């Protein structure tokens, strides 16, 4: 897309097929203009053509999370990892 997520109104939504799905990430511009936060619901997003709504890629998140957790286990005891 070539857009700067720090400047555009961007919402990352868990499931675009469910109006009650959670906004997992909201850009600073979206937060400032509409008060949308990371606990807002998809249906709470205003009908503004300037808002870019994208689906979350949970598979990518899970892969990265697993790799980070593996790395942490190389340097920290299990009881220190939450």
The 8 nearest C-alpha neighbors of each residue, nearest first, counted from 0:
[[1, 2, 3, 4, 51, 53, 7, 9],
 [0, 2, 3, 4, 7, 6, 5, 51],
 [3, 1, 0, 4, 7, 6, 5, 9],
 [2, 4, 5, 6, 7, 1, 0, 9],
 [5, 3, 6, 7, 2, 26, 9, 8],
 [4, 6, 3, 26, 27, 7, 28, 8],
 [5, 7, 4, 3, 28, 8, 27, 26],
 [8, 6, 4, 9, 28, 5, 3, 2],
 [7, 9, 29, 50, 28, 26, 51, 49],
 [8, 10, 51, 26, 50, 25, 7, 52],
 [9, 11, 25, 52, 24, 12, 51, 53],
 [10, 12, 53, 24, 23, 54, 55, 22],
 [13, 11, 22, 54, 23, 55, 14, 21],
 [12, 14, 55, 21, 20, 54, 23, 22],
 [15, 13, 16, 17, 20, 12, 54, 55],
 [14, 16, 17, 54, 12, 13, 18, 20],
 [17, 15, 14, 18, 20, 19, 13, 41],
 [16, 18, 20, 19, 15, 14, 41, 13],
 [19, 17, 42, 41, 20, 16, 15, 40],
 [20, 18, 17, 40, 41, 42, 21, 43],
 [19, 21, 17, 41, 18, 40, 14, 13],
 [22, 20, 40, 23, 13, 41, 12, 39],
 [21, 23, 12, 37, 39, 24, 40, 11],
 [22, 24, 37, 11, 12, 21, 13, 25],
 [25, 23, 11, 37, 22, 10, 26, 12],
 [24, 26, 10, 9, 36, 37, 29, 30],
 [25, 27, 9, 29, 28, 8, 5, 4],
 [26, 28, 30, 29, 31, 5, 25, 6],
 [27, 29, 31, 8, 26, 30, 6, 32],
 [30, 28, 8, 26, 32, 31, 27, 33],
 [29, 31, 34, 35, 27, 28, 33, 32],
 [30, 32, 28, 29, 34, 33, 27, 35],
 [31, 33, 29, 30, 28, 34, 35, 8],
 [34, 32, 35, 30, 29, 31, 45, 44],
 [33, 35, 30, 31, 32, 36, 29, 39],
 [36, 34, 30, 33, 39, 29, 25, 37],
 [37, 35, 38, 39, 30, 25, 34, 22],
 [36, 38, 23, 24, 22, 39, 25, 35],
 [39, 37, 36, 22, 21, 40, 23, 35],
 [40, 38, 36, 22, 37, 21, 35, 43],
 [39, 41, 21, 43, 19, 42, 20, 22],
 [40, 42, 18, 43, 20, 44, 19, 21],
 [41, 43, 18, 40, 44, 19, 20, 45],
 [44, 42, 40, 41, 45, 39, 35, 18],
 [45, 43, 42, 41, 46, 40, 35, 39],
 [46, 44, 47, 43, 33, 42, 50, 48],
 [45, 47, 44, 48, 50, 49, 43, 42],
 [46, 48, 49, 45, 50, 44, 51, 8],
 [49, 47, 50, 46, 51, 45, 8, 52],
 [50, 48, 47, 51, 8, 7, 9, 46],
 [51, 49, 8, 48, 47, 9, 52, 10],
 [50, 52, 9, 8, 10, 49, 53, 48],
 [53, 51, 10, 9, 11, 50, 54, 12],
 [54, 52, 11, 12, 10, 51, 55, 9],
 [55, 53, 12, 11, 13, 15, 14, 56],
 [54, 56, 13, 12, 57, 11, 53, 14],
 [57, 55, 58, 59, 54, 60, 13, 61],
 [58, 56, 60, 59, 55, 61, 13, 62],
 [57, 59, 61, 60, 56, 62, 63, 55],
 [58, 60, 62, 57, 61, 56, 63, 64],
 [61, 59, 57, 63, 58, 62, 64, 56],
 [60, 62, 64, 58, 63, 59, 57, 65],
 [63, 61, 59, 65, 64, 60, 58, 66],
 [64, 62, 66, 60, 61, 65, 67, 59],
 [65, 63, 61, 67, 66, 62, 60, 68],
 [64, 66, 68, 62, 63, 67, 61, 69],
 [65, 67, 69, 63, 68, 64, 70, 62],
 [66, 68, 70, 64, 69, 65, 63, 71],
 [69, 67, 71, 65, 70, 66, 64, 72],
 [70, 68, 66, 72, 67, 71, 65, 73],
 [69, 71, 67, 73, 68, 72, 66, 74],
 [70, 72, 68, 73, 74, 69, 75, 67],
 [71, 73, 69, 75, 70, 74, 68, 76],
 [72, 74, 70, 71, 75, 69, 76, 68],
 [75, 73, 71, 72, 70, 76, 69, 77],
 [74, 76, 72, 71, 73, 79, 77, 80],
 [75, 77, 79, 78, 72, 74, 80, 73],
 [78, 76, 80, 79, 75, 72, 81, 71],
 [79, 77, 76, 80, 81, 75, 72, 71],
 [78, 80, 77, 76, 75, 81, 72, 71],
 [81, 79, 77, 78, 76, 75, 71, 72],
 [80, 79, 78, 77, 68, 71, 76, 75]]
